[in-house]
Every structure is written in structure tokens, then in C-alpha cells.
Amino acid sequence: MKLKIITQERVVFDHDVDEVYTRGIDGEFGILKGHIPIMSALDIGLTKAVIGNETKVFTTMGGILQFKDEECIILTTAAESGEEIDELRAKEALERAQKRLKEAQARIDAKRAEAAIARAQARLKAKLTGIE
């Protein structure tokens, strides 16, 4: 089956894969060849593509997934492969977001900080999972 991960800026991934695992708003799920058509809203998290014995890991920052006719399309706000992520920068972003959360005066500031923490954690997970 074909997997395409697409953001507004670029096509992050466009290859044939054997399996796809990702995080929907209702939890994690997987798709294998021959899966029934599905559409799901995505949460901030990891998307894993299995190609033979190799696993490629990507961050997906929300969006939508559609699987139909052996093609899985993920449209997301932002996505990166684990190999592209700067670990130091992701750790610094996580620390900044955690500090903002502690200092948040308003509920809206807390929500923004929580979203920033989730994005930074997803990036770190993708980076560390991508290391074999």
C-alpha cells in the first residue's frame, strides 16, 4: 500500500509500505494491506511506517488520515521524520513549554503550553525511536 504524509509546505513521505501505525484522537491504531476504508482525526503523536524489516518514524501534529484503495493519506499541520529532528532543539522546546505551563496565568496560556509540550515530546520520541 502507498503512504503519503503531506503538510502545507511539503510531501514528507511518499512510498510503498507494509504497515502504518498512528495516533488518532481516540487512541492508537494500525493499518495493514487490505484494511477497510477508514477516515480518522489524528492527535499529536508518532506515525510509524513499516517497510519489510525497517521502521520509519514520523511526528504528526494532528490532522486527518484517510485509507482507501490501498492508499493511506495523512494531511497534517506539521510532520518530520525522526532523522530530521534536532534532539537538543526539541529538548529545549520541551523545557520552555514546561516552564510556560508552570507560569501560565490564564487557562488559554496553559492550553498553549500543553500543546507545545505534546509537540516537543512527540519530536523527542520520534528522534529516539528512529535510532536503531
MDAnalysis code that builds the backbone (N, CA, C; Angstrom):
import MDAnalysis as mda
import numpy as np

u = mda.Universe.empty(396, n_residues=132, atom_resindex=np.repeat(np.arange(132), 3), trajectory=True)
u.add_TopologyAttr("name", ["N", "CA", "C"] * 132)
u.add_TopologyAttr("resid", np.arange(1, 133))
u.add_TopologyAttr("resname", ["MET", "LYS", "LEU", "LYS", "ILE", "ILE", "THR", "GLN", "GLU", "ARG", "VAL", "VAL", "PHE", "ASP", "HIS", "ASP", "VAL", "ASP", "GLU", "VAL", "TYR", "THR", "ARG", "GLY", "ILE", "ASP", "GLY", "GLU", "PHE", "GLY", "ILE", "LEU", "LYS", "GLY", "HIS", "ILE", "PRO", "ILE", "MET", "SER", "ALA", "LEU", "ASP", "ILE", "GLY", "LEU", "THR", "LYS", "ALA", "VAL", "ILE", "GLY", "ASN", "GLU", "THR", "LYS", "VAL", "PHE", "THR", "THR", "MET", "GLY", "GLY", "ILE", "LEU", "GLN", "PHE", "LYS", "ASP", "GLU", "GLU", "CYS", "ILE", "ILE", "LEU", "THR", "THR", "ALA", "ALA", "GLU", "SER", "GLY", "GLU", "GLU", "ILE", "ASP", "GLU", "LEU", "ARG", "ALA", "LYS", "GLU", "ALA", "LEU", "GLU", "ARG", "ALA", "GLN", "LYS", "ARG", "LEU", "LYS", "GLU", "ALA", "GLN", "ALA", "ARG", "ILE", "ASP", "ALA", "LYS", "ARG", "ALA", "GLU", "ALA", "ALA", "ILE", "ALA", "ARG", "ALA", "GLN", "ALA", "ARG", "LEU", "LYS", "ALA", "LYS", "LEU", "THR", "GLY", "ILE", "GLU"])
u.atoms.positions = np.array([
    [0.847, -1.177, 0.000],
    [0.000, 0.000, 0.000],
    [0.891, 1.238, 0.000],
    [0.311, 2.329, -0.418],
    [1.042, 3.596, -0.510],
    [0.750, 4.431, 0.738],
    [1.785, 5.062, 1.303],
    [1.621, 6.007, 2.404],
    [2.151, 7.357, 1.956],
    [1.298, 8.370, 2.108],
    [1.697, 9.745, 1.831],
    [1.446, 10.567, 3.083],
    [2.489, 11.270, 3.560],
    [2.354, 12.200, 4.664],
    [2.607, 13.582, 4.091],
    [1.585, 14.439, 4.188],
    [1.621, 15.722, 3.492],
    [1.321, 16.857, 4.467],
    [2.143, 17.924, 4.397],
    [1.875, 19.159, 5.135],
    [1.602, 20.250, 4.108],
    [1.316, 21.448, 4.577],
    [1.097, 22.566, 3.662],
    [2.359, 22.899, 2.875],
    [3.516, 22.667, 3.489],
    [4.771, 23.051, 2.864],
    [5.375, 21.992, 1.941],
    [5.122, 20.700, 2.260],
    [5.845, 19.679, 1.501],
    [5.233, 18.293, 1.669],
    [5.679, 17.406, 0.810],
    [5.359, 15.988, 0.961],
    [6.497, 15.396, 1.791],
    [6.187, 14.966, 3.002],
    [7.202, 14.471, 3.928],
    [7.595, 13.043, 3.582],
    [6.626, 12.237, 3.122],
    [6.882, 10.821, 2.835],
    [5.900, 10.371, 1.765],
    [6.385, 9.614, 0.789],
    [5.537, 9.099, -0.287],
    [6.166, 7.811, -0.816],
    [5.825, 6.675, -0.163],
    [6.426, 5.394, -0.536],
    [5.455, 4.257, -0.257],
    [5.763, 3.122, -0.843],
    [5.015, 1.901, -0.532],
    [5.468, 1.382, 0.827],
    [4.508, 0.922, 1.637],
    [4.792, 0.399, 2.972],
    [3.968, -0.866, 3.188],
    [4.339, -1.620, 4.221],
    [3.592, -2.827, 4.578],
    [2.588, -2.576, 5.695],
    [2.920, -1.659, 6.617],
    [2.073, -1.385, 7.773],
    [2.192, 0.092, 8.143],
    [1.118, 0.632, 8.735],
    [1.111, 2.008, 9.232],
    [0.500, 1.990, 10.624],
    [1.147, 2.669, 11.564],
    [0.634, 2.816, 12.926],
    [0.661, 4.299, 13.268],
    [-0.430, 4.799, 13.849],
    [-0.502, 6.219, 14.171],
    [-1.408, 6.441, 15.372],
    [-1.552, 7.702, 15.766],
    [-2.352, 8.046, 16.935],
    [-3.528, 8.912, 16.515],
    [-4.722, 8.346, 16.619],
    [-5.941, 9.096, 16.374],
    [-6.382, 9.780, 17.655],
    [-7.419, 10.592, 17.565],
    [-7.904, 11.278, 18.768],
    [-8.532, 10.298, 19.758],
    [-8.881, 9.102, 19.287],
    [-9.448, 8.078, 20.173],
    [-8.421, 7.023, 20.580],
    [-7.171, 7.213, 20.222],
    [-6.129, 6.258, 20.588],
    [-5.337, 5.791, 19.386],
    [-4.378, 4.907, 19.639],
    [-3.503, 4.407, 18.581],
    [-4.189, 3.307, 17.787],
    [-3.838, 3.232, 16.498],
    [-4.377, 2.171, 15.655],
    [-3.396, 1.872, 14.531],
    [-3.594, 0.733, 13.895],
    [-2.730, 0.320, 12.800],
    [-3.538, -0.033, 11.573],
    [-2.869, 0.041, 10.435],
    [-3.483, -0.292, 9.154],
    [-2.545, -1.231, 8.411],
    [-3.089, -2.337, 7.955],
    [-2.355, -3.295, 7.140],
    [-2.960, -3.306, 5.742],
    [-2.259, -3.892, 4.792],
    [-2.791, -4.031, 3.439],
    [-4.147, -4.737, 3.516],
    [-5.080, -4.287, 2.712],
    [-6.396, -4.899, 2.684],
    [-7.362, -4.361, 3.724],
    [-6.945, -3.379, 4.515],
    [-7.810, -2.793, 5.548],
    [-9.040, -2.168, 4.884],
    [-10.151, -2.161, 5.604],
    [-11.343, -1.492, 5.093],
    [-11.091, 0.013, 5.049],
    [-11.818, 0.728, 4.215],
    [-11.642, 2.187, 4.181],
    [-11.909, 2.794, 5.557],
    [-11.115, 3.790, 5.899],
    [-11.221, 4.446, 7.201],
    [-10.814, 5.902, 7.058],
    [-11.433, 6.732, 7.891],
    [-11.025, 8.129, 7.994],
    [-10.993, 8.449, 9.477],
    [-9.936, 9.120, 9.928],
    [-9.787, 9.406, 11.347],
    [-9.100, 10.743, 11.555],
    [-9.572, 11.474, 12.567],
    [-8.862, 12.670, 13.011],
    [-7.650, 12.212, 13.811],
    [-6.515, 12.868, 13.598],
    [-5.282, 12.487, 14.274],
    [-4.975, 13.420, 15.438],
    [-4.297, 12.856, 16.420],
    [-3.812, 13.602, 17.573],
    [-2.327, 13.894, 17.339],
    [-1.728, 14.678, 18.184],
    [-0.282, 14.882, 18.132],
    [0.376, 13.586, 18.578],
    [1.295, 13.072, 17.792],
    [1.954, 11.824, 18.159],
    [2.880, 11.326, 17.082],
    [3.116, 10.023, 17.115],
    [4.012, 9.381, 16.159],
    [3.228, 8.606, 15.121],
    [3.776, 8.564, 13.924],
    [3.283, 7.687, 12.871],
    [4.457, 6.813, 12.477],
    [4.230, 5.497, 12.490],
    [5.287, 4.551, 12.127],
    [4.905, 3.863, 10.822],
    [5.869, 3.783, 9.918],
    [5.698, 3.092, 8.652],
    [6.653, 1.902, 8.645],
    [6.123, 0.721, 8.435],
    [6.937, -0.490, 8.394],
    [7.095, -0.906, 6.934],
    [8.362, -1.045, 6.542],
    [8.707, -1.459, 5.188],
    [9.641, -2.653, 5.334],
    [9.116, -3.854, 5.148],
    [9.926, -5.051, 5.381],
    [10.348, -5.110, 6.839],
    [11.659, -5.151, 7.081],
    [12.190, -5.187, 8.452],
    [12.544, -3.804, 8.979],
    [12.302, -2.781, 8.200],
    [12.675, -1.413, 8.563],
    [11.451, -0.634, 9.046],
    [11.636, 0.178, 10.083],
    [10.573, 1.048, 10.582],
    [11.020, 2.498, 10.475],
    [10.192, 3.302, 9.832],
    [10.440, 4.741, 9.743],
    [9.454, 5.426, 10.676],
    [9.943, 6.421, 11.433],
    [9.125, 7.097, 12.430],
    [9.010, 8.571, 12.071],
    [7.787, 9.092, 12.203],
    [7.490, 10.486, 11.900],
    [6.673, 11.093, 13.034],
    [6.845, 12.393, 13.265],
    [5.903, 13.104, 14.119],
    [4.769, 13.542, 13.216],
    [3.557, 13.488, 13.724],
    [2.411, 14.054, 13.024],
    [1.675, 14.911, 14.037],
    [1.512, 16.168, 13.706],
    [0.944, 17.141, 14.642],
    [-0.532, 17.363, 14.347],
    [-1.308, 16.319, 14.622],
    [-2.738, 16.386, 14.351],
    [-3.010, 16.178, 12.875],
    [-4.223, 16.469, 12.456],
    [-4.587, 16.348, 11.062],
    [-5.630, 15.268, 10.841],
    [-5.581, 14.685, 9.657],
    [-6.575, 13.681, 9.284],
    [-5.912, 12.573, 8.470],
    [-6.388, 11.359, 8.660],
    [-5.899, 10.204, 7.917],
    [-7.064, 9.624, 7.133],
    [-6.788, 9.274, 5.878],
    [-7.772, 8.564, 5.060],
    [-7.093, 7.356, 4.439],
    [-7.729, 6.194, 4.559],
    [-7.227, 4.984, 3.897],
    [-8.336, 4.475, 2.988],
    [-7.989, 4.329, 1.713],
    [-8.944, 3.861, 0.719],
    [-8.165, 3.365, -0.492],
    [-8.598, 2.260, -1.057],
    [-7.982, 1.722, -2.280],
    [-6.466, 1.527, -2.128],
    [-6.060, 0.967, -0.985],
    [-4.652, 0.675, -0.719],
    [-3.766, 1.918, -0.716],
    [-4.344, 3.069, -0.388],
    [-3.582, 4.307, -0.264],
    [-3.947, 4.973, 1.055],
    [-2.927, 5.264, 1.868],
    [-3.095, 5.923, 3.161],
    [-2.533, 7.335, 3.020],
    [-3.413, 8.316, 3.183],
    [-3.004, 9.714, 3.071],
    [-3.175, 10.375, 4.429],
    [-2.101, 11.007, 4.891],
    [-2.148, 11.771, 6.132],
    [-1.913, 13.234, 5.780],
    [-2.905, 14.064, 6.075],
    [-2.778, 15.506, 5.920],
    [-2.616, 16.074, 7.317],
    [-1.499, 16.722, 7.565],
    [-1.176, 17.183, 8.913],
    [-0.599, 18.592, 8.882],
    [-0.741, 19.275, 9.988],
    [-0.215, 20.629, 10.116],
    [1.301, 20.645, 9.964],
    [1.954, 19.701, 10.636],
    [3.413, 19.610, 10.583],
    [3.815, 18.150, 10.756],
    [4.893, 17.762, 10.116],
    [5.412, 16.401, 10.235],
    [6.910, 16.428, 9.960],
    [7.611, 15.541, 10.654],
    [9.058, 15.403, 10.459],
    [9.415, 13.939, 10.622],
    [10.427, 13.508, 9.893],
    [10.938, 12.163, 10.151],
    [11.842, 12.236, 11.377],
    [11.970, 11.126, 12.084],
    [12.826, 11.083, 13.265],
    [14.250, 11.500, 12.952],
    [14.693, 11.211, 11.728],
    [16.065, 11.538, 11.318],
    [16.277, 13.045, 11.175],
    [15.200, 13.793, 10.891],
    [15.305, 15.238, 10.674],
    [15.334, 16.045, 11.967],
    [14.939, 15.433, 13.058],
    [14.727, 16.169, 14.306],
    [16.047, 16.448, 15.010],
    [16.219, 17.693, 15.422],
    [17.368, 18.116, 16.211],
    [17.012, 17.855, 17.678],
    [17.637, 16.846, 18.279],
    [17.294, 16.432, 19.632],
    [17.484, 17.555, 20.651],
    [18.578, 18.284, 20.570],
    [18.844, 19.375, 21.509],
    [17.759, 20.440, 21.407],
    [17.409, 20.802, 20.187],
    [16.370, 21.818, 19.981],
    [15.019, 21.343, 20.535],
    [14.697, 20.078, 20.344],
    [13.432, 19.532, 20.858],
    [13.421, 19.541, 22.386],
    [14.552, 19.193, 22.997],
    [14.629, 19.214, 24.460],
    [14.462, 20.631, 24.997],
    [15.093, 21.601, 24.325],
    [14.968, 22.992, 24.745],
    [13.523, 23.469, 24.613],
    [12.849, 23.082, 23.536],
    [11.447, 23.463, 23.346],
    [10.568, 22.854, 24.431],
    [10.857, 21.619, 24.811],
    [10.099, 20.960, 25.877],
    [10.287, 21.703, 27.199],
    [11.531, 22.062, 27.512],
    [11.806, 22.790, 28.755],
    [11.100, 24.146, 28.775],
    [11.127, 24.866, 27.646],
    [10.446, 26.165, 27.572],
    [8.941, 26.005, 27.781],
    [8.360, 24.998, 27.153],
    [6.915, 24.778, 27.272],
    [6.532, 24.380, 28.693],
    [7.353, 23.550, 29.328],
    [7.063, 23.156, 30.706],
    [7.152, 24.364, 31.639],
    [8.110, 25.234, 31.387],
    [8.244, 26.448, 32.200],
    [7.035, 27.354, 31.994],
    [6.598, 27.517, 30.738],
    [5.418, 28.335, 30.451],
    [4.176, 27.780, 31.134],
    [4.065, 26.457, 31.178],
    [2.908, 25.834, 31.814],
    [2.878, 26.154, 33.311],
    [4.044, 26.100, 33.948],
    [4.113, 26.422, 35.388],
    [3.743, 27.873, 35.659],
    [4.105, 28.741, 34.712],
    [3.893, 30.175, 34.904],
    [2.576, 30.666, 34.311],
    [1.809, 29.786, 33.698],
    [0.584, 30.198, 32.997],
    [-0.394, 30.874, 33.951],
    [-0.797, 32.070, 33.582],
    [-1.751, 32.829, 34.376],
    [-3.184, 32.536, 33.940],
    [-3.358, 32.376, 32.664],
    [-4.698, 32.161, 32.123],
    [-4.829, 30.742, 31.596],
    [-6.059, 30.286, 31.515],
    [-6.323, 28.933, 31.024],
    [-5.841, 28.769, 29.581],
    [-5.996, 29.805, 28.766],
    [-5.569, 29.732, 27.366],
    [-4.058, 29.545, 27.276],
    [-3.302, 30.210, 28.159],
    [-1.851, 30.040, 28.172],
    [-1.483, 28.611, 28.548],
    [-2.213, 28.023, 29.467],
    [-1.955, 26.641, 29.885],
    [-2.215, 25.687, 28.726],
    [-3.280, 25.896, 27.977],
    [-3.599, 25.025, 26.833],
    [-2.511, 25.117, 25.762],
    [-2.049, 26.322, 25.493],
    [-0.977, 26.506, 24.503],
    [0.301, 25.814, 24.958],
    [0.617, 25.933, 26.240],
    [1.821, 25.296, 26.780],
    [1.693, 23.771, 26.727],
    [0.502, 23.251, 27.040],
    [0.291, 21.798, 26.983],
    [0.453, 21.283, 25.554],
    [-0.048, 22.030, 24.577],
    [0.113, 21.635, 23.174],
    [1.585, 21.669, 22.770],
    [2.316, 22.673, 23.226],
    [3.751, 22.765, 22.919],
    [4.507, 21.606, 23.551],
    [4.121, 21.215, 24.756],
    [4.755, 20.065, 25.418],
    [4.495, 18.796, 24.609],
    [3.252, 18.597, 24.177],
    [2.914, 17.403, 23.393],
    [3.716, 17.348, 22.093],
    [3.871, 18.492, 21.417],
    [4.654, 18.514, 20.173],
    [6.118, 18.182, 20.440],
    [6.693, 18.772, 21.479],
    [8.108, 18.528, 21.802],
    [8.323, 17.074, 22.205],
    [7.405, 16.515, 22.987],
    [7.536, 15.115, 23.388],
    [7.437, 14.186, 22.187],
    [6.549, 14.499, 21.249],
    [6.429, 13.681, 20.037],
    [7.720, 13.730, 19.231],
    [8.318, 14.906, 19.127],
    [9.579, 15.029, 18.384],
    [10.689, 14.204, 19.040],
    [10.776, 14.297, 20.367],
    [11.814, 13.530, 21.064],
    [11.584, 12.027, 20.912],
    [10.322, 11.603, 21.007],
    [10.005, 10.192, 20.836],
    [10.382, 9.708, 19.444],
    [10.062, 10.527, 18.436],
    [10.384, 10.151, 17.059],
    [11.890, 10.057, 16.874],
    [12.612, 11.000, 17.449],
    [14.068, 11.007, 17.320],
    [14.664, 9.771, 17.992],
    [14.223, 9.493, 19.198],
    [14.779, 8.374, 19.950],
    [14.318, 7.028, 19.411],
    [13.088, 6.943, 18.899],
    [12.586, 5.700, 18.323],
    [13.290, 5.411, 17.013],
    [13.649, 6.463, 16.277],
    [14.306, 6.280, 14.984],
    [15.729, 5.791, 15.084],
    [16.311, 5.816, 16.276],
    [17.692, 5.356, 16.471],
    [17.668, 3.840, 16.655],
    [18.328, 3.152, 15.790],
    [18.347, 1.670, 15.854],
    [19.618, 1.202, 16.502],
])
